[in-house]
Structure formats: structure tokens, C-alpha cells
Amino acid sequence: MFAAVDPILLARIQFGFTVSFHFIFPSFSIGLASYLAVLEALWLRTRDEAYLDLFKFWLKIFAVAFAMGVVSGIVMSYQFGTNWAVFSDKTGPVLGPLMAYEVLTAFFLEAGFLGVMLFGMEKVGKKLHFAATCMVALGTFISAFWILSANSWMQTPRGYAVNAVGQFVPGGDWLAIIFNPSFPYRLVHTVTGAYLTTALAVGAVGAWHLLKDRQNRFARIMFSMAMGMIAVVAPLQIAAGDTQGLNTLEHQPAKIAAMEGHFQSHEDGAPLILFGLPNQREQRVDYAIELPKLSSLILKHDLNAPLAGLDRVPRDKQPPVPVVFWSFRVMVGLGFAMLGLALWALLARVRGRLFDWAWLHRAALVMGPSGFVAVIAGWITTEVGRQPYTVYGLLQTAQSASPLAAPAVGASLVAFVLVYFAVFGVGTWYILKLMHGGVHVHESDLGDAPIRTAGVTPTLQVQRQGQPA
């Protein structure tokens, strides 16, 4: 069935499929952990039980999303050994320690405090429980820090040397590896995107329940907090995306050319191509709708600034332009739609109608999944735009794969698709069911913690005949 298909293409599809599923859940849990910390802080400060009920409601959703994120992430690490063994061998001395730092810091921090956060509300003091919630939120950020550092090094490698057997090894300066040129920009853009994704999801849940009952206090709190967060974060995200774009232009000009659809260089100002059909074979954009010189203004802040195109890149070194071109436009289009929603909500708040405008609530409900779509589109833009390299400019994807048999990779891909849609489909359905049910007064918690510790069997109490239980 797969014998005639390129095994490297199948391996890329498999990794892209699994990482897309994985990326959804951390992008939600990073923001949701911080939202839980804010809710608990508000409860401790005001003693308003509504914040506690909201905390317990979103804690259930966080637990499911966090678990699915962990499980989906484990699968990717195995693929480094099965499908990408050459990549692992060549980059392991650099990327291996970065991944280990993520485990030693973020994972241990989350694991140490997650149980207290989930099950310790009635078992530890309020301040200690709040500290545990904050530690879990901090752990999610630290995890993003190390993962993005590793991935950014693949985009803009620095601080390395190459040993006698062709491996990338530390060149004596770990700070240059960790804080490589693209890392600060990508960290800000990704984490801000996670907060925006969470705010949109929370806002959609609030909007759903406001449409059913405008007097629902829990829905009002959720919607107000979410729209306030979006009003702050959406403009910051657009600004962060602009700075990352300038950084990408400096270090990965071919990616920018693919994003913009610039097959030809422009010496006196490049147009901004809004839409069109990239034709990579003919090296042009068919049916292009463009604004003269605006791309030069955005990227170099000068209408007449020259911009290099893909005509300066050999064809076998060009990224797949149609994919990058359209994923970039999906991300940017959704970003401006989020900004529009934020401005609409801000107008409603100023007029005192935030909880009364049903069309605003419908728009927020429709925009609920947009954060997830945008982060996936942004990831596709970044990763596909790096092709044909795994380590930009140094190690090609075709040189990174294990000796693969197409039928074996294809069979495992089919298995992943079936299992992922079944397992994570059920998990997503359960999260949506919780959201649909809404928050209740005196919201129940997650229940009792597990009573069995590893290696310890609880004592059984045997009731003897004639003795009270």
C-alpha cells in the first residue's frame, strides 16, 4: 500500500500529525494554569466563593488537558529514535541536555506540586495550596522555555562545534546555545499565544452560558476576564509577531520570502501579496491580489527598501511555498480577527453593555477555537518554512531520517491516526461536555486523592461477626 511512497515524507507526516495534536494541549494548559492561579488569588483576596467555584470548574478541565498533553508528548520522543535516529545522533549532544533540563526543572516542579493542586484543597493550608498552583503555572512556563530553546536552536543554531564523527557538540558557551538569536522572540510569541488561546476558550464558554442566561454570574465573570485579557494580549501578540518576523528576515530570509510569496527579488520596494495561488513550479503567484511596496514597509519600515526573493535560493533549498504562504495567512488573519473581537468587547464594556450584546457573545463563541487554529498555523509556518533542513542551513531533513521502510512507517502512521482520534477525541469530547455543563454553586472538586503510595498497601479493616463496623 505504501511501497511507492517516499518513507521520509511518511515520517514527516507522522511527526507533523503527532506534534500537531500535542501542541494543542500545552498551548491550552500553559494559559489555563496561570488563569487558575489568578482565580485562586482572587478568591483568597476577596473570599468570594464564585472565584472558588470557577477555580474548581476549570481545574477539572486543566487536569484532562494536562494529562493529554503529557501522553501525546511521550509519543514524539519515541519517534526521535525510530524515524529520526540520524538526527538524534547528530544533534543529541546539544539538544539532549536541553530536553533533560526541561525534565529536571519543569517536569519535576509540575509533578511535585500537581497532586497538591489537584487534590490538596482540603488537606493543606490555603496559602500552601495557592503556592502549589503558582508552582504548576511556573512549571508550564519553564517547560515552554526549554522546549522552545531547543527548537529555536534548530532554527538559528549557535554556540556549537562539529566533532570528528559529524555530531553537533557544545562549543564552550551554553548560553549561546540556549539564548540563540531567535529564541527570545519565539518564546514571547508562543507563550503570549498560549495566553490568548486560553482567553478565547474561556471567553467562548462564558459567551455560551450568557446566551442562555445573561444573569449567570459565573458566565459574567468568565466573559469579562477573558475579554479584558484579549484586549491586552491581542495587540501584544501582533507586536510580538512583527518582531519575530523581523528576526526571521535576518536569519531565515527564504522562510520570509515563502511567507510573503516573493518568488522574485524586488530592488525598489516589495508588494504585500494579500491572496493568490503560489505556483512553485513556475515560480510565481497566480491571481495575486497585492498592495504595492507595503511588504517592504512592514519588514524594513521603508517603502523602497529592497527585499530578496526565492530567485536567490536554489530550487532544492526552497521551502514548500504554498503551505507556508497559506498557513501564515491563516495565522495573521485570525490574529486580526482576535483584535477585532477585543475592540468590540472594549466598546461594549465602555457602553456598559458587555453582558447584553448577543452578537458579541455569538462572535466570541465562534472565535473560541481560533486560538488553537492560529497556534497550529503558526507552528506549520515555522517548521515547514525551515525545510529542507532540520538544523537550518546545516543538516537536511533527508539526511536526518533513519533507514526507513515505507510500509512500516505507513502502517504506524495509520495506527497513530486511528488511536489519536479515538483517545484524544474522547478526551476533547469530555472537555467540551464539562464546558457545556457550566459552573455550579458550590462546585465539586476532583474528589479524594489516591490513597495508595508506591510500594505501600493500605491496611484492610476486617469486620468480625458480632462487632460494630
Secondary structure, 3 states (H helix, E strand, C coil): CCCCCCHHHHHHHHHHHHHHHHHHHHHHHHHHHHHHHHHHHHHHHHCCHHHHHHHHHHHHHHHHHHHHHHHHHHHHHHHHHHCCHHHHHHHHHHHHHHHHHHHHHHHHHHHHHHHHHHHCCCCCCHHHHHHHHHHHHHHHHHHHHHHHHHHHHHHCCCCEEECCCCCEEECCCHHHHHCCCCHHHHHHHHHHHHHHHHHHHHHHHHHHHHHHCCCCHHHHHHHHHHHHHHHHHHHHHHHHHHHHHHHHHHHCHHHHHHHHCCCCCECCCCCEEEEEEEECCCCEEEEEEEECCHHHHHHHCCCCCCECCHHHCCHHHCCCHHHHHHHHHHHHHHHHHHHHHHHHHHHHHHCCCCCCCHHHHHHHHHCCCHHHHHHHHHHHHHHHCCCCEEECCCEEHHHCCCCCCHHHHHHHHHHHHHHHHHHHHHHHHHHHHHHHHCCCCCCCCCCCCCCCCCCCCCCCCCCCCCCCC
